[in-house]
Amino acid sequence: MDENSSVSLSGGITPMQQMLASGTGALFTSLFVTPLDVVKIRLQAQRTPFSKVFSVQSMPWSIHQPKWKCFLYCNGLMDHLYVCQNGNGCTAWYKTPTRFTGTLDAFVKIIRYEGIRSLWSGLPPTLVMAVPATVIYFTSYDQLRDFLRAKMDSQGCYIPLVAGAIARLGAVTVISPLELIRTKMQSRQLSYRELRVCIQSSVAQDGWLSLWRGWGPTVLRDVPFSALYWYNYELVKDWLCSQLHLDEATFMVSFAAGAISGMVAAILTLPFDVVKTQRQIELGNMETLQVTASKSSTWLLMQRIRAESGTRGLFAGFLPRVIKVAPACAIMISTYEFGKSFFQKMNQEQTLNSL
């Protein structure tokens, strides 16, 4: 009885099947978007080689510390810090055997001189975080949306907005400490025992909330993005279905609705993305260089960016973000919806066979 009710509430599939569908979507999205970000970081690395990176060897309090470099990796689903030490441990992320004149030139030369596999060199550490985070997020959204619709006996357009915001808030809250722990392990090459001691000392010194350092700016960007994304996605999907006289969304309808809603949400939340990127790089520097991050609030940081670069500074990286987020959202949601449709049909066939 419980299994049947959970299946009917979730649109004919179980929560476990939702998790499998969202995990598959996250995998496909990461496979597609990773090359774009590898190229972006290679171009970044070319502009700031390690010979010009700030070296903490010059600091009296850390004579034996190596040089570090932090990059922000984003696969369109989640953001992750990638830490390099003396150019080692970065594999193809921080090699500069050739000069790149642009994005297309970088793609061609990386494939020619290093092999096509180099375009996916940052994939493993990203999947460790992106897949579970996306599984939590998408499964929570579907469960919350269906629960709210059942309780309120309504198909109100505000329900996806509320469910999307709450689901993203929960996913960020769960993943944030894990991301901090991953950054510590990557930056200091700690064993699990050393990591436990490091976390215990951090908690003893700054309290449990220190594990959620960087949570605020992440929530400020991701929660509005998620609310806007799901609100627009459901609206655009329903509109496209009505225009095409479809009873339910096809793969291409989900793809188009995901791309449009992702693009709109990315543009509207871009100022928060600029602030969040700076905060996350500060966090990486704090963990690797052992320097203190700025204490200014998100709003003060936004005012500082506006004062230094004008309003355009808050929309820096507009085109790269839209180019990355729109296809990532389209691939993720269309793959997820396809997976759900597959499991729905499978469950219906099993039910008919059991009769």
C-alpha positions in Angstrom: 0.0 0.0 0.0 2.8 2.4 0.9 4.7 1.6 -2.2 1.6 2.2 -4.4 0.9 5.5 -2.8 4.5 6.7 -3.2 4.4 5.7 -6.9 1.1 7.5 -7.6 2.1 10.6 -5.7 5.3 10.9 -7.7 3.7 10.7 -11.1 3.9 6.9 -11.5 7.5 6.4 -10.3 9.2 5.7 -7.0 11.7 8.2 -5.3 14.5 5.7 -6.0 13.7 5.8 -9.7 13.6 9.6 -9.6 17.1 9.5 -8.1 18.3 7.2 -10.9 16.8 9.5 -13.5 18.4 12.7 -12.0 21.8 11.0 -11.4 21.8 10.0 -15.1 20.9 13.5 -16.1 23.7 14.9 -14.0 26.2 12.5 -15.5 25.2 13.5 -19.1 25.3 17.2 -18.3 28.7 16.9 -16.7 30.1 15.0 -19.7 28.8 17.7 -22.1 29.8 20.9 -20.1 33.1 19.8 -18.6 35.1 20.5 -21.9 33.8 24.0 -21.9 35.1 24.7 -18.5 38.4 22.9 -19.0 39.0 25.3 -21.9 38.0 28.3 -19.9 40.4 27.4 -17.1 43.2 26.7 -19.5 42.7 30.2 -20.9 42.6 31.5 -17.4 45.9 29.7 -16.5 47.6 31.1 -19.6 46.9 34.6 -18.4 48.3 33.9 -14.8 51.1 31.3 -15.0 52.5 30.0 -11.7 55.6 32.2 -12.0 53.3 35.1 -11.4 51.1 33.6 -8.8 51.4 34.9 -5.2 53.9 32.7 -3.4 53.4 32.2 0.3 57.1 31.2 0.5 57.8 34.9 0.9 55.7 35.1 4.0 57.6 34.7 7.3 54.7 32.7 9.0 54.8 30.0 6.3 58.3 29.5 5.0 57.8 25.9 3.8 54.4 26.3 2.2 54.2 25.7 -1.5 52.6 27.9 -4.2 48.9 27.5 -4.7 46.3 28.5 -7.3 42.5 28.3 -7.0 40.2 28.0 -9.9 36.4 27.9 -9.8 34.9 25.1 -11.8 31.2 25.1 -12.8 29.5 22.4 -14.8 26.2 24.2 -15.0 24.9 22.2 -12.1 27.2 22.9 -9.2 30.3 25.1 -8.6 33.5 23.6 -7.2 36.9 24.9 -6.3 39.8 23.2 -8.0 43.1 23.7 -6.2 46.5 23.3 -7.9 49.9 23.1 -6.1 53.0 24.3 -8.0 51.2 23.4 -11.2 51.2 19.7 -10.0 48.1 17.7 -9.4 46.3 19.8 -12.0 47.0 17.5 -15.0 45.8 19.2 -18.1 44.1 21.9 -16.1 47.3 23.9 -15.7 49.6 22.9 -18.6 50.8 25.6 -20.9 52.7 23.8 -23.7 51.1 26.1 -26.4 49.6 29.5 -26.6 45.9 29.7 -27.2 44.4 32.6 -29.1 40.8 31.9 -28.2 38.2 29.3 -27.3 38.1 27.4 -30.6 41.9 27.5 -30.9 42.2 26.0 -27.4 39.8 23.2 -28.3 41.8 22.3 -31.5 45.2 22.5 -29.9 44.3 20.5 -26.7 42.8 17.7 -28.9 45.8 17.8 -31.3 48.7 17.9 -28.8 47.2 16.3 -25.6 44.4 14.0 -26.9 40.7 14.3 -26.7 40.6 12.9 -23.1 42.2 16.0 -21.8 38.9 17.9 -22.4 37.4 15.8 -19.6 40.4 16.0 -17.2 38.4 17.7 -14.4 35.5 15.2 -14.5 36.1 12.7 -11.6 36.4 15.2 -8.7 33.4 17.1 -10.0 31.1 14.0 -10.3 31.8 13.2 -6.7 29.9 16.3 -5.7 27.7 17.2 -8.7 25.9 13.9 -9.0 24.8 13.5 -5.3 23.9 17.2 -5.1 21.8 17.0 -8.2 20.1 13.8 -7.1 19.1 15.5 -3.8 18.0 18.6 -5.5 15.8 17.2 -8.3 14.3 14.4 -6.3 13.4 16.9 -3.5 11.8 19.2 -6.0 9.6 16.6 -7.5 8.5 15.2 -4.1 7.8 18.7 -2.7 5.9 19.8 -5.8 3.7 16.7 -5.8 3.2 17.0 -2.0 2.1 20.6 -2.2 -0.2 20.0 -5.2 -1.8 17.1 -3.3 -2.2 18.9 0.0 -3.5 22.1 -1.6 -5.5 20.3 -4.3 -4.2 22.9 -6.7 -2.0 23.2 -9.8 -1.1 26.8 -9.0 1.9 28.2 -10.8 3.4 29.4 -7.5 3.9 25.8 -6.4 7.0 25.1 -8.6 8.4 28.4 -7.4 8.1 27.5 -3.7 9.2 23.8 -4.2 12.2 24.9 -6.3 13.4 27.4 -3.7 13.0 24.9 -0.8 14.6 22.0 -2.7 17.7 24.1 -3.6 18.0 25.5 -0.1 18.1 21.9 1.3 20.6 20.7 -1.3 23.0 23.6 -0.7 22.7 23.1 3.1 23.6 19.4 2.8 26.4 19.8 0.3 28.1 22.9 1.7 30.0 21.2 4.5 31.0 18.4 2.1 32.4 20.9 -0.4 34.4 22.6 2.4 35.8 19.2 3.5 36.7 18.3 -0.1 38.5 21.6 -0.5 40.5 21.0 2.7 41.5 17.5 1.6 42.5 18.7 -1.9 44.5 21.7 -0.7 46.4 20.1 2.1 46.6 16.4 1.1 45.2 15.4 4.4 44.6 11.8 5.5 41.1 11.0 6.9 42.5 11.1 10.5 44.2 14.5 9.9 41.0 15.7 8.3 39.0 14.8 11.4 41.5 16.6 13.6 41.4 19.6 11.3 37.5 19.8 11.4 37.4 19.3 15.2 39.8 22.2 15.7 37.9 24.4 13.3 34.6 23.6 15.0 36.2 24.2 18.5 37.5 27.5 17.4 34.7 28.9 15.3 31.7 26.7 16.1 29.6 24.3 14.0 28.6 27.1 11.6 32.2 27.3 10.4 31.4 24.2 8.3 28.8 26.2 6.4 31.3 29.0 5.5 30.3 30.4 2.1 26.7 29.2 2.5 25.1 32.7 2.5 26.3 33.9 -1.0 25.6 30.4 -2.5 22.0 30.5 -1.2 21.5 34.1 -2.3 22.3 33.0 -5.9 21.0 29.4 -6.1 17.7 29.8 -4.3 16.3 32.6 -6.5 17.8 30.9 -9.6 16.0 27.6 -8.7 12.7 29.4 -7.9 12.8 31.3 -11.2 14.0 28.3 -13.2 11.2 25.9 -12.1 8.5 28.6 -12.3 9.5 29.4 -15.8 10.1 25.8 -16.8 6.6 24.7 -15.9 5.0 27.7 -17.6 7.1 27.3 -20.8 6.6 23.6 -20.9 2.8 23.9 -20.5 2.7 26.7 -23.2 4.7 24.6 -25.7 2.5 21.6 -25.1 -0.7 23.7 -25.7 0.8 25.2 -28.9 1.8 21.8 -30.2 -1.4 20.1 -29.0 0.5 17.6 -26.9 -0.9 15.7 -23.9 2.5 15.5 -22.3 6.0 17.0 -22.9 8.3 15.3 -25.4 12.1 15.2 -25.1 12.5 18.3 -27.4 9.8 20.3 -25.5 11.6 19.6 -22.2 14.9 20.5 -23.8 13.6 23.9 -25.2 11.7 24.7 -21.9 14.9 23.9 -19.9 17.1 26.1 -22.1 14.7 29.1 -22.1 14.0 29.0 -18.3 17.7 28.4 -17.5 18.7 31.4 -19.6 16.2 33.7 -18.0 17.1 32.6 -14.5 20.9 32.9 -15.2 20.5 36.5 -16.5 18.3 37.6 -13.6 20.6 36.2 -10.9 23.9 37.2 -12.6 24.9 39.9 -10.0 24.6 37.3 -7.2 26.7 34.9 -9.3 29.5 37.5 -9.6 29.5 38.0 -5.8 29.3 34.2 -5.1 32.3 33.5 -7.4 34.4 36.1 -5.6 33.4 34.6 -2.2 34.2 31.0 -3.3 37.7 32.0 -4.6 38.2 33.8 -1.2 37.2 30.6 0.6 39.7 28.6 -1.5 42.5 31.1 -0.7 41.6 31.0 3.0 41.9 27.2 3.0 45.1 27.0 0.9 47.0 30.2 1.8 45.7 30.3 5.3 44.7 34.0 4.9 41.6 35.6 6.4 38.7 36.1 4.1 37.0 39.5 4.0 34.2 40.0 6.5 32.2 42.3 4.3 28.6 41.3 3.6 27.2 40.3 0.2 25.5 43.7 -0.2 28.7 45.6 0.7 30.6 43.5 -1.8 28.1 44.2 -4.5 28.4 48.0 -3.8 32.2 47.7 -3.9 32.0 45.9 -7.3 29.6 48.6 -8.6 31.8 51.4 -7.3 34.9 49.9 -9.0 33.5 48.6 -12.2 30.1 50.3 -12.5 26.8 48.4 -12.9 28.3 46.4 -15.8 30.7 44.9 -13.2 27.7 43.1 -11.6 26.9 41.5 -15.0 30.5 40.5 -15.8 30.7 37.1 -17.5 27.1 37.4 -18.9 27.8 35.6 -22.2 29.9 32.7 -20.8 27.3 32.0 -18.0 24.4 32.0 -20.4 26.3 29.8 -22.9 27.1 27.3 -20.2 23.9 27.4 -18.1 21.3 27.3 -20.8 22.5 24.0 -22.5 23.3 22.5 -19.1 19.7 23.1 -17.9 18.3 21.8 -21.2 20.3 18.6 -21.1 19.7 18.0 -17.4 15.9 18.5 -17.5 15.3 16.7 -20.8 17.4 13.7 -19.7 15.7 13.7 -16.3 12.2 13.8 -17.9 13.1 11.1 -20.3 14.3 8.9 -17.5 11.1 9.5 -15.6 9.0 8.6 -18.7 11.0 5.4 -19.1 10.4 4.3 -15.5 6.7 5.3 -15.7 6.2 3.0 -18.8 8.2 0.2 -17.1 6.0 0.5 -14.0 2.8 0.5 -16.0 3.9 -2.6 -17.9 4.8 -4.4 -14.7 1.4 -3.5 -13.2 -0.5 -4.8 -16.3 1.6 -8.0 -16.3 0.8 -8.6 -12.7 -3.0 -8.4 -13.3 
